[in-house]
Amino acid sequence: MSAVRSLRKLGRAALLGPSPRHALPHAIEHLAKAHRAHHPGADLDILRRAYVLAESSHRGQTRKSGEPYITHPLAVTLILAELGAETTTLTASLLHDTVEDTEVTLEQVREEFGEEVSYLVDGVTKLEKVDYGAAAEPETFRKMLVATGSDVRVMSIKLADRLHNMRTLGVMRPEKQARIAKVTRDVLIPLAERLGVQALKTELEDLVFAILHPEEYTRTRELIRAHNAEPDPLDGIAEAVRGVLREAGIAAEVHIRPRHFLSVHRALAKRGGLGPCDFGRLLILVAENADCYAVLGELHTCFTPLMSEFKDFIAVPKFNLYQSLHTAVADPAGRVAEVLVRTRRMHRVAEAGVIALGDPHHAPGADRDGAGAAAGDAERVDPTRPGWLERLLEWQSHAPDPDTFWDELRDDLAQDREITVFCTDPGSTTPVATLHLPAGATCVDAAYARYGAAGHALVGARVDGRLTALGTVLRDGDAIQLLMAPAGTSGPSPQWLEYARTPTARIAIRTWIDSRPEEDGRADRADGTGRPSPVPGARTAGRDVCRGGDGAVSGTRDRHRERPAAVAAPGGAPVRLARCCTPVPPDDVVGFAVRGGAVTAHRENCPTVARMTAGGRTTVPVRWQASGAGCRVTLYAESLSRPHLLADLTEAIAGEGVAVVSAAVEPPREQRVRHKYTLELPEAGDLPRLMRAMREVPGVYDVVRATRGRRPSRGGEAPSK
């Protein structure tokens, strides 16, 4: 009701018209008082001139409520003044609807009030539906966010504008109320959180809560009303805390900070019930950072601390500039109180966020409003380009259409925490880049954050020195090495969309996939999905590669046929090469007689040789002899999964003049894929060169000869090349 009365008062003042020339209009006296409370030396003449222009240009216009339209920019500006906004922001706020809804032009604003004010007014001016149709809303937000990238005051005005509109939303149709409330929930509230404007965020949350969940809101309101009808036990705990801090000689203010409606509702849902101390928290304000820790020491000494509730956001501030110590203590009666400890400056920033930091282009130490440098200004963080805003401005420029932008924006803003990872080059431990990513980001996100569209070439990653899957979720403080293929030799698979958490990565991956529709479903996709398929040009001697019960096997009808003699045995006995170790020259070989008078030749270090010798089998001396028949060998290639890997490997093999008898791809595990090839080499001496060529294919980190019982390890570190 106080908001409504304030609006009516402003409306009556507006109807009386402007005051005499150069006198402060009655309608902005309250605004001027609120502004001077934060900026005692502020020049109010520019506010007077802005009000006169706004009032005259909006004269005759009314809101849905019937109030004069000027009451809206006045209320928006008052919200910002009470949060401590500087004069330029307030001037632009008074004028923020003039270009959109009246005959005033942006050029007029620029000539009368300067470039900064005109930039802010332009930043919050909506795009016309007649020009943009259904895309008007997402494109307006895109325009505002781009403007915010240069000056965060644009979004400050928009947040205050939305708050006043939400306060007066009751005159709208229910369906329109719901639509506006959903956009507020999905976009404006997360932006208020990221910009640290908690005072606006919490009220917006309660207003949205009342519209979208009226039954839960009503129950919560009744709970709060019943609680307020009884004595608050936090009063006694607060007084006890004041006594402790007085005895310790710590100057501090101790306040009871009631939870807002949505906070009470969330606490009830989380705990299943609320105690008498759960409807508020203690807020302790001190002068210096060191005092915060002194207070914490006294609390934990004189009361029983709940250490699981302790968080230090002073040493490690949140990504929205928020700083405080959080703890919870129990008094001798067992009553538990949550406590926030912060300096007065931290409190100002916690409530008003970037609004409290003023003009982002204004050098610290000076104050155009005449208030002097605020304590700690020299240490302030320039809010113009926080990490999340940098990422947003980057990916929005690549969003192909308004719908994609709108969907990705809401998804991006839903990430309410941020992590920092340190990117190093392979073989180095020195970070070359610091990446700020949303919580839940993966190695794929890191690649696109580091390299942009060149992140397509990612083939593997090491986190804290260990080879890991591309979908691995990164943690705060991780050191990551991104293993990249040469440009143009690799690209993302559809599976990467499941790993990507950031719009930058998702948009780049979708663009890549959409630009290559003919490749969807190709045989190469086996590399990313584990579904094996015939290799182009491979001779499979009877049937294609197929899956077996233990993964993928390659079947041939002539599996047990004898090879042309490349190994000689005494007496001219027929010789075939053992399939368990597939020896080739110049391997040391040993033979064993088998049924039918034939001899099977094994490599000397084959495990089968050790077992058969231990079992009493007699060896047969065999030796290599010159032969133009070539030789057959089975190789395992261990690789990191990526599209087109199977085709690239096959091409490398063909480039060495080697025929593929059969090939198989086993299902990937943890982004690692094993390929099995049975190959026909023209000359046995070509094998080392062939294996080197296969290892040089991007993504392949080991190639080994097949030996029964031995395969490349899939756990831990990848074997070195």
Protein Blocks (a to p, Z undefined) as FASTA:
>chain_A
ZZmmmmmmmmmmmmnopadehiacfklmmmmmmmmmmmmmbcfklmmmmmmmmmmmmgoi
acfkopafklmmmmmmmmmmmnopafklmmmmmmmmmmmmmmbdfklmmmmnojklmmmm
mmmpccdfklnmmmlmmmmmmmmmmmmmmomklmmmmmmmmmmmmmmmmmpcfklmmmmm
mmmmmmmmmmmmmnopaklmmmmmmmmmmmmmmmlmmmmmmmmmmmmmpccfklmmmmmm
mmmmmmnopacddddddddfklmmmmmmmnopacfklmbccddddfblklmmmmmmmmmm
mmccdfklgccfklmccfkopacdddddddfkopacddddddfklmmmmmnmmmlnopak
bcghiafkonopaehklmpccfklgfklmmmmmmmmmmmbfklmmmmmmmmmmpmbdcdd
ddddehiabdfbdcdddehiafklmmmmmnommlmmpgbdceehiacdfklccdehiacd
dddddehiaccdfklmmmpmbfklmmmmmmmmmmmmmlgopaklmmmnopacddehiaeh
hpacdddfklpadddfklmpccddfbdcehhiacdddfklopadfbdcdddddehhiacd
ddfklmklmmmmmnopacddddddddfkbpaddddddddddehklmmmmmmmmmnopacf
bdcddddeehiacdddddddfblklmmmmmmmmmmpghiabdcdddehiacdfehjaddZ
Z
